[in-house]
Structure formats: structure tokens, C-alpha cells
Amino acid sequence: MTPPLGDIAHIGHAQLFTPDLDASVAFFTDYMGLTVNGEQGGTVYLRTFDDYEHHSLVLTAREQPGLGRLALRTSSEEALRRRIEAVEAAGGTGHWAEDEPGLGKVYVTTDPDGHEHALYWESEYYRAPDGLKPALKNQPQAKPNRGVGVRRLDHVNFLAADVLANAEFQQHVLGARPTEQIRLDTGKIAARWLTFTDKSYDVVYTSDWTGSAGRLHHIAFATDTREDILRAADLAIDTGVFIETGPHKHAIQQTFFLYVYEPGGNRIELCNPLTRLVLAPDWPLVTWTEEERKKGQAWGLKTIESFHTHGTPPVA
């Protein structure tokens, strides 16, 4: 049985591992336009300008790139308890931690593939210092005057050995709604998009062709406009940021996008999905066939393969 909608309010933040912490911090501040909001012992906390919480992204020094923790804020203390009970009723385990600035206790568990999830309710609202105070009181921080200036963390795309098992964890344990998926001719679900909100998707699972578990496809940050994506591409070529594909438009979910790599080896998507919402409470799951997927993106661009994930970006 699917739990009540709304127990997960939104994605709070994501953690990335990077073998070159200084270069990754420079990428996210200078190119993406995030602001550093604290650091401790090989970990740096950064925020997008429209995030009401302490941080949107955590960068941690590690030998290999990849995804650390995905943090999800619940809609109440009661909702947090319900989701913990659901995790344990499904046979999952977890533990409590209090190891991030701006947050109270977080309940740390994993999806079936081993990706770490942190569920929490207690959160401290961000208060901008004098140099970052906005002119408008309903905005947490002034807009950055550098780089792309992304507004918020938008979604996380996990690689998974078993897409269906992980997507059903998000749906039946955490309360997400599936909105679109890819079904191969064999009947296997190769990818599924899910949402906790009125956005058309917050989390995605994509089949990992290697059969590995716990890997990352990409994390994505939202821009205000499509023009910002084009500007991001221009900034990338001017500053030496590697562009993998785009700018273009996804057929699935219709997101206008650009894929780049940050210096630590993680794929980053800049996206403009802000106008597409799923408002129907009985939204039917949209299924794309293998043949339809082979047609590529909305305007015919070839779809990238999911095996370009960790390590050195492919040579252009």
C-alpha cells in the first residue's frame, strides 16, 4: 500500500564525494554560482541562493567520486515517524545521526541498491549575512553575481542494478508518485521517474548496465529560464568546463538541459523544468517503449549511455 502523499516535503540536499575538493568547490562557486556556508574536516557545505535551509550541497573529499547521502525533509515530526515505521516494516534498517550543521537528528537508511538516504524534520532557516542579504524579504539570499546562478537543487538520478525494486522503495516506503518510465521489449523497467511534490520528478532510477549497486548517474540544479541553460553552455566553453551533451530538450519529462562534469568526476545537469508540474492527483504513469527511446531526445539528439558516470569524462 502506498503511504499518504506529502510525508516527504522535498529534497533537502545531496552529498557528493570528490577526489579534488578544492577544484570541485571552485566549480560550484565560480561556475554554478553557489555560496559556501561552512566547512569542517574535509567537507564543505554550499547553498543555492533560493534555498531556505543551511545547505543544498555537501562536498566531501574522497578517493573516488560518487553520491554520498541524499537528504529528504519530511512535512512534520509525525511524518518522519511514519516513514521510519514504513522503512522498518519493509524490512529496512536505519540509525540516527546528528552530524550536519543546520539540522537536528537525521534518520539514515538505504534504498535496496545501497544509496544512503537521510530523513529529517528539524531544520534551521538560513539567515543571510550583511553581504548576502536580498532586497526582497521573501527571498533567503541575494542572487549571485557570478556563474550560472542556479536557483535550487532539482533532482537526483541514481544508477541501480534493479530499477523496479528501488523505484518501489521510493513509492511504497517513502511515498513518491511514479510519473514516467521506460519499459524494454523484454518487459524490464529500465528507468522510472518519481515525485514527492507537484514537480514532475524529484528522483530517478536508471538501469546500471554494469550490474553494480549504489552508483550515481547525475544530480541536477534548476535555472530560472531556458536562456540560462544556453548561457551556462557559453560559460562552460569559456572556462574549460567539460560539456557532455546538450543544450537540448529531453523527450521524457520535457526538461531543457545541459550535462557537464565537475572536476571531481561527477556528472552535473543544469535544467529548466520549472514550468512543468504534475497537478492531477490521479496522474497516469507514462510508459515509453524501447523503440520510442531509441529515437533519442525531443529534437533527435542521441541519448547518452549511463555507463559514462565516474572518473575522467569521455574525450570529446
C-alpha positions as CSV (number, residue, x, y, z in Angstrom):
1,M,0.0,0.0,0.0
2,T,1.3,3.4,-1.0
3,P,1.7,5.7,2.1
4,P,-0.1,9.1,2.2
5,L,1.2,11.7,-0.1
6,G,3.1,14.6,1.5
7,D,5.1,12.8,4.2
8,I,8.3,13.8,2.2
9,A,8.1,17.5,1.7
10,H,11.1,17.9,-0.7
11,I,14.7,17.1,-1.4
12,G,16.8,18.8,1.2
13,H,20.3,18.4,-0.2
14,A,22.7,15.9,-1.8
15,Q,26.3,14.9,-0.9
16,L,28.9,14.3,-3.5
17,F,32.3,12.7,-3.0
18,T,35.2,14.3,-4.9
19,P,38.9,13.4,-5.2
20,D,39.7,17.1,-5.8
21,L,37.8,19.1,-3.2
22,D,39.3,22.5,-4.0
23,A,38.6,22.2,-7.7
24,S,35.1,21.0,-7.0
25,V,34.4,23.8,-4.6
26,A,35.7,26.3,-7.2
27,F,33.4,24.7,-9.9
28,F,30.3,25.0,-7.8
29,T,31.0,28.6,-6.6
30,D,32.5,30.2,-9.7
31,Y,30.7,28.3,-12.5
32,M,27.4,27.2,-10.8
33,G,27.1,30.3,-8.5
34,L,26.6,28.5,-5.2
35,T,27.8,30.1,-1.9
36,V,30.0,28.3,0.7
37,N,28.2,28.2,4.0
38,G,30.7,26.4,6.2
39,E,33.3,23.7,6.2
40,Q,34.6,21.0,8.6
41,G,37.2,18.3,8.3
42,G,37.3,17.7,4.5
43,T,33.7,18.6,4.0
44,V,32.4,21.9,2.5
45,Y,28.7,23.0,2.7
46,L,27.3,25.1,-0.1
47,R,23.9,26.6,-0.9
48,T,21.9,27.8,-3.8
49,F,20.5,31.3,-3.4
50,D,16.8,30.3,-3.1
51,D,17.3,27.5,-0.6
52,Y,15.7,28.3,2.8
53,E,17.9,25.7,4.6
54,H,21.5,25.8,5.7
55,H,22.9,24.0,2.6
56,S,21.9,22.5,-0.7
57,L,25.0,20.5,-1.5
58,V,27.7,18.8,0.6
59,L,31.1,18.2,-0.9
60,T,33.3,15.6,0.9
61,A,36.9,14.7,0.0
62,R,37.1,11.0,-1.1
63,E,39.4,9.0,-3.4
64,Q,36.6,8.3,-5.8
65,P,33.7,10.5,-7.0
66,G,30.1,9.5,-6.4
67,L,27.0,10.1,-4.3
68,G,27.1,10.1,-0.6
69,R,23.8,11.0,1.2
70,L,20.5,12.2,-0.2
71,A,18.6,14.1,2.4
72,L,14.8,14.3,2.4
73,R,12.9,16.7,4.6
74,T,9.6,15.4,5.9
75,S,6.5,17.5,6.3
76,S,6.3,17.1,10.1
77,E,7.7,15.2,13.1
78,E,4.7,12.8,12.7
79,A,5.5,12.2,9.0
80,L,9.1,11.4,9.9
81,R,7.9,8.8,12.4
82,R,5.6,7.3,9.8
83,R,8.4,7.0,7.2
84,I,10.7,5.3,9.8
85,E,8.0,2.9,10.7
86,A,7.5,2.2,7.0
87,V,11.2,1.6,6.4
88,E,11.3,-0.9,9.3
89,A,8.0,-2.6,8.3
90,A,9.5,-3.2,4.9
91,G,12.5,-4.9,6.4
92,G,14.9,-2.0,6.2
93,T,17.2,-0.7,8.9
94,G,18.5,2.7,9.9
95,H,20.3,4.7,12.5
96,W,20.1,8.2,14.0
97,A,22.8,10.7,13.3
98,E,23.4,14.4,14.2
99,D,26.3,15.3,12.0
100,E,25.2,18.2,9.8
101,P,25.1,21.9,10.5
102,G,21.6,23.5,10.4
103,L,19.8,20.2,11.0
104,G,18.7,18.2,14.0
105,K,18.7,14.5,14.2
106,V,18.5,12.6,10.9
107,Y,17.4,9.0,10.3
108,V,19.9,7.3,7.9
109,T,18.8,4.3,5.9
110,T,19.4,3.0,2.4
111,D,17.4,2.0,-0.7
112,P,17.7,-1.6,-1.9
113,D,20.6,-0.6,-4.1
114,G,22.6,0.8,-1.1
115,H,22.2,4.5,-1.8
116,E,22.1,6.3,1.5
117,H,19.0,8.4,2.4
118,A,18.7,10.7,5.4
119,L,15.2,11.6,6.6
120,Y,14.7,14.6,8.9
121,W,12.3,17.2,10.1
122,E,14.3,19.6,12.3
123,S,15.9,22.3,10.2
124,E,17.2,25.8,10.8
125,Y,16.2,28.6,8.5
126,Y,19.0,30.3,6.7
127,R,19.8,33.9,7.7
128,A,21.9,35.8,5.2
129,P,24.8,37.8,6.5
130,D,25.1,41.5,5.5
131,G,26.9,40.9,2.3
132,L,24.3,38.4,1.0
133,K,21.1,39.9,2.2
134,P,18.4,40.2,-0.5
135,A,16.4,43.3,-1.4
136,L,13.2,41.3,-1.2
137,K,12.3,39.9,2.2
138,N,10.7,36.7,0.7
139,Q,14.0,35.6,-0.8
140,P,16.6,33.9,1.5
141,Q,19.7,35.3,-0.2
142,A,20.6,37.8,-2.8
143,K,21.0,36.4,-6.3
144,P,24.7,35.6,-7.1
145,N,26.6,37.9,-9.4
146,R,28.8,35.1,-10.8
147,G,28.4,32.0,-12.8
148,V,25.1,30.4,-13.8
149,G,23.4,31.3,-10.6
150,V,21.2,28.2,-10.2
151,R,18.1,28.6,-8.1
152,R,17.9,25.2,-6.3
153,L,18.8,21.5,-6.3
154,D,16.2,19.9,-8.6
155,H,16.6,16.2,-8.6
156,V,18.9,13.2,-8.3
157,N,19.3,10.4,-10.8
158,F,20.5,7.2,-9.3
159,L,22.0,4.3,-11.2
160,A,20.6,0.9,-10.0
161,A,21.1,-2.8,-10.5
162,D,17.3,-3.2,-10.1
163,V,15.3,-0.1,-11.2
164,L,11.9,-1.5,-10.2
165,A,12.9,-2.6,-6.7
166,N,14.4,0.8,-5.9
167,A,11.5,2.8,-7.5
168,E,9.0,0.8,-5.5
169,F,11.0,1.6,-2.3
170,Q,10.6,5.3,-3.1
171,Q,6.9,4.8,-3.9
172,H,5.7,2.3,-1.2
173,V,8.1,3.2,1.6
174,L,8.8,6.9,1.2
175,G,5.6,7.9,-0.6
176,A,6.7,9.2,-4.0
177,R,4.5,9.0,-7.1
178,P,5.8,7.5,-10.3
179,T,5.2,9.8,-13.3
180,E,7.1,8.3,-16.3
181,Q,9.1,5.2,-17.1
182,I,11.0,3.2,-19.8
183,R,10.0,-0.4,-20.4
184,L,12.2,-2.5,-22.6
185,D,10.9,-5.1,-25.1
186,T,11.7,-7.8,-22.5
187,G,9.4,-6.2,-20.0
188,K,12.2,-4.9,-17.8
189,I,11.8,-1.4,-16.4
190,A,15.0,0.4,-17.5
191,A,14.2,3.8,-15.8
192,R,11.5,5.4,-13.7
193,W,10.9,9.0,-12.6
194,L,9.1,9.8,-9.3
195,T,8.0,12.9,-7.5
196,F,7.2,13.8,-3.8
197,T,5.8,17.2,-4.8
198,D,3.9,18.8,-7.7
199,K,7.1,18.9,-9.7
200,S,7.1,16.2,-12.4
201,Y,10.1,14.4,-10.8
202,D,12.4,14.6,-7.8
203,V,14.2,11.2,-8.0
204,V,15.0,9.0,-10.9
205,Y,16.4,5.4,-11.2
206,T,18.3,4.4,-14.3
207,S,19.5,0.9,-15.0
208,D,23.2,0.4,-14.5
209,W,24.5,-1.7,-17.4
210,T,27.4,-3.0,-15.3
211,G,25.1,-4.5,-12.7
212,S,26.8,-2.5,-10.0
213,A,24.9,-1.1,-7.0
214,G,25.0,2.3,-5.3
215,R,26.3,4.4,-8.2
216,L,25.2,7.9,-9.4
217,H,24.1,9.0,-12.8
218,H,23.8,12.7,-12.0
219,I,22.5,15.4,-9.7
220,A,20.6,18.4,-11.3
221,F,20.2,22.1,-10.4
222,A,17.4,24.2,-11.7
223,T,17.7,27.5,-13.5
224,D,15.1,30.2,-14.0
225,T,14.9,30.1,-17.8
226,R,15.9,28.2,-20.9
227,E,18.2,31.1,-21.7
228,D,20.2,30.4,-18.6
229,I,21.0,26.9,-20.0
230,L,22.3,28.5,-23.2
231,R,24.3,30.9,-21.1
232,A,25.7,28.0,-19.0
233,A,26.9,26.4,-22.2
234,D,28.7,29.6,-23.2
235,L,30.3,29.9,-19.8
236,A,31.4,26.3,-19.9
237,I,33.4,26.7,-23.1
238,D,34.8,30.0,-21.9
239,T,36.0,28.5,-18.6
240,G,37.0,25.0,-19.7
241,V,34.1,23.1,-18.1
242,F,33.5,19.8,-20.0
243,I,30.2,19.6,-21.8
244,E,29.0,16.0,-22.3
245,T,25.8,16.7,-24.2
246,G,23.2,19.5,-24.8
247,P,21.9,22.1,-24.7
248,H,18.8,20.2,-25.7
249,K,15.3,19.0,-24.6
250,H,14.6,15.7,-23.0
251,A,11.6,13.8,-24.6
252,I,10.9,12.2,-21.2
253,Q,9.7,15.0,-18.8
254,Q,10.4,17.7,-21.4
255,T,13.3,19.2,-19.4
256,F,15.6,21.6,-21.2
257,F,19.1,20.5,-20.2
258,L,22.8,20.6,-20.3
259,Y,25.1,17.9,-19.0
260,V,28.6,18.9,-17.7
261,Y,31.2,17.3,-15.5
262,E,32.6,18.9,-12.4
263,P,36.4,18.4,-11.8
264,G,35.9,15.6,-9.3
265,G,34.3,13.4,-11.9
266,N,30.6,13.7,-11.1
267,R,28.1,14.4,-13.9
268,I,26.0,17.6,-13.2
269,E,22.9,18.6,-15.1
270,L,21.7,22.1,-15.4
271,C,18.0,22.0,-16.1
272,N,14.9,24.2,-16.7
273,P,11.9,22.1,-15.6
274,L,10.1,24.9,-13.8
275,T,7.0,25.2,-16.0
276,R,6.0,21.5,-16.0
277,L,4.0,20.4,-12.9
278,V,2.0,17.2,-12.2
279,L,-1.2,18.6,-10.7
280,A,-3.5,15.7,-11.4
281,P,-4.0,13.5,-8.2
282,D,-4.6,10.5,-10.4
283,W,-1.8,11.1,-12.9
284,P,-1.4,8.1,-15.2
285,L,2.1,6.6,-15.4
286,V,3.5,7.4,-18.8
287,T,5.4,4.5,-20.3
288,W,8.0,4.9,-23.1
289,T,8.9,1.8,-25.2
290,E,12.3,0.7,-26.2
291,E,11.6,1.8,-29.8
292,E,10.4,5.2,-28.7
293,R,13.5,5.7,-26.6
294,K,15.8,4.8,-29.5
295,K,14.5,7.9,-31.3
296,G,16.6,10.0,-28.8
297,Q,15.7,13.3,-27.2
298,A,12.8,15.5,-28.1
299,W,14.6,17.0,-31.2
300,G,16.5,13.9,-32.1
301,L,19.8,14.2,-30.1
302,K,21.2,10.8,-29.3
303,T,20.6,9.7,-25.8
304,I,23.8,9.3,-23.7
305,E,24.5,5.9,-22.2
306,S,24.5,5.5,-18.5
307,F,28.0,4.0,-18.3
308,H,29.6,7.4,-18.6
309,T,29.4,8.0,-14.9
310,H,32.5,8.1,-12.7
311,G,36.1,9.0,-13.3
312,T,37.5,11.1,-16.2
313,P,34.9,12.5,-18.5
314,P,34.9,10.9,-22.0
315,V,37.0,12.7,-24.6
316,A,35.1,15.0,-26.9
